[in-house]
Amino acid sequence: PDTPSRIKLRAYLETLRSEHTSPGLAATTQLIVVEPSVPMRTRMANSLESAGFKVTAVATATEALQICGVWRPDAIIAAAAMDGMNGIDLAYAMSEHQTLSEVPLVLAGDEGDLGRLDAFRAGIRDYIPRPFLDEELVIRIHRIAAPVSTTNPGLRGGLHDIGLGTLLSLLEFERKSGILMLLRTNEIA
């Protein structure tokens, strides 16, 4: 019979299952794209928005810093070469700012190996060489801007991927402990 304790446990396990089987971007993952070229800025913004990010696109690093005075983005994607303040200057400006020093900065450019090296020395998180595919941009930004899960997703999969005996041996060998949840249509063990 369904006791209140079983109902509560079933609801808790269903919450865990939905958390671990539906990872993805938070609706509030906000990016700033800094690109002086209007066609490239539009292309980058469109590809990131279609991937689920909320994007604010600007033409200069100065505009990006002004926006950061209003709200803190989850990441900034900027052109390495810009008039006035370039991408490396932006990286140094962000590193000196208390709230922006932890915001990941990704530069996109075609400055070659030495340009990339200078950018990494300035503290950028990633460098995308031009030309690049929209999918590459989305994958790289997703890796650095997607919110980090506060819970450890643990080991996930189906018993068709690994046998139960092998799974239990693995847990024993690794000296792991935790909750092993087995799900089958309308059954939880």
Steps between C-alpha positions, in 0.01 A plus 500: 500500500607858437592642837580870539870407533497304174322781318756747630790272400353443153462878449858555614633231267299641210658840567845341495423317178381815324803697624743241371333417173422857390825696524533817300525873501324708755253741346709784639838415343593847372780579260649815357634482145751772412562516127563811288379339175120520478457183286728295729337641815156409366616152399654430841198635690253302288688171538536541877137605544380201301705282737308639799723781624376851570731726299576870509714601202711818491764647270773604748667380817411830666129434439539153648660639816220756532241223480693302761449796734126428484500117511764226518504266197576129522762539225633748246597411144711766333698561185872497564559792261290811561561874470573673827489232768584160347420157643818475707440848645150384590644194675730717712217744580278212609773348718531828693124522560373332816180350355627435146824324588319164517293549182637277222630686196528332161683672217448434131778603266756414239815633665681164486691318769661806658166681516339202671790474743469870591126452549546202731763695697239773544266247661247410233314171541503392134609621156307419184710533184325662203336388285282279717173312464195612695480156660858531627415835658193356671688194631788707638270754664277230641804341668599815680170682556260221590432514871689246704272255672500541876433130540724226375311318223680179592501199277213492249393253241299188439562138591509432125828700501655304786383192688378528860778271625764709323348818641505366856859379454598844373342669801680262737833533319484880506381499864201713409183530699172669431154427372450251220165574342359241260206615292263299287161600369298591810755335729777649708750296700 
